């Protein structure tokens, strides 16, 4: 097995591991229709910001979400190309 295939397999495994938590699935479902700030996601899911931050960090580390800074706010959205990698 080549080193590049190992990296791809690791990326896929990490992506599916990130999808194994119900809260992260709910976050992704919310982001399907629009980008949202952390406070908005917290309100929808009725969880604390500290708990959500852990899940957003996990999703961002595997590339499933991306961030955009605007003023003091951070907006989260889906990183659709990464979902294509997992789908393939």
N, C-alpha and C positions, 0 to 999 in steps of 0.2 A: 504494500500500500504506500502511495506517495504521501509526502508531507502535506501537499495541498489538499488531498482527499481527507486526511486526518483533520485538518482545520475545518473543512466543510462539515464533516460529521460531528465535530465538537460544537460547531455553531448551531447545527440543527438540534442536537441533543439539548443544548442550553436553552434554545428557543422553546422547545416543547416542555422543558422543565418549568420555564417561566409561565407557561400556559396552564400549569397544573394546579393553580390556586384559584378558588372561586372569586375572590376579590379582584384579582388581576383580570379575570375574564370579564367581570362587570365593568371594570375601568375601560377595557378595550371596547366593549359594547357601547359605552357612553361616547367614546371617541370616534366611533364609526360615522357619526353624523356631523360632528363639529369639533373644533379644538376648544379646550376648556382650561380654565385656571384651576390650581389646586383647591382653592376654596370652593369652587363650584362642584368639583368632583366629590369633595367631602360632604357637601350638602346633599347631593343626589344619593350617595351611598350611606349617609348617616354614620360616618366614621371620623375619628380624630385625624388631624393633619399629620401627626407623627406616625400613625399606623399607615396612612396612605403614602407618606413619603418613602417608607420602606418598600412598598409595592411598586411605586413609580420608579424608584432606583433600580429595582430588579428588571422591570420592563425596558428601561433605558439602556442598561448594561448589555442586554442582548439585542438591542437595536429595534425593538418592536414599537417604541414610541420615540418621538423627537420633541425637542423643546424650542420655543421661540421666546426671546425676552422682549418685553415691551414696557418701558418705564420700570416700575418696581415689580411688575407681574411676570410670571412665567406661564406660558401657554403650552399645553401638551396636545399633540396630535399623533395619529397613527403614522408609522413609517411603512407605507404599503410595499415598497420593494422588498423589505425583509420578510413580509408575509408570503411573497411569491417564492422566495428561497425555501421557506418551510413547506410550501405547497408542493414544490417540485420534489 
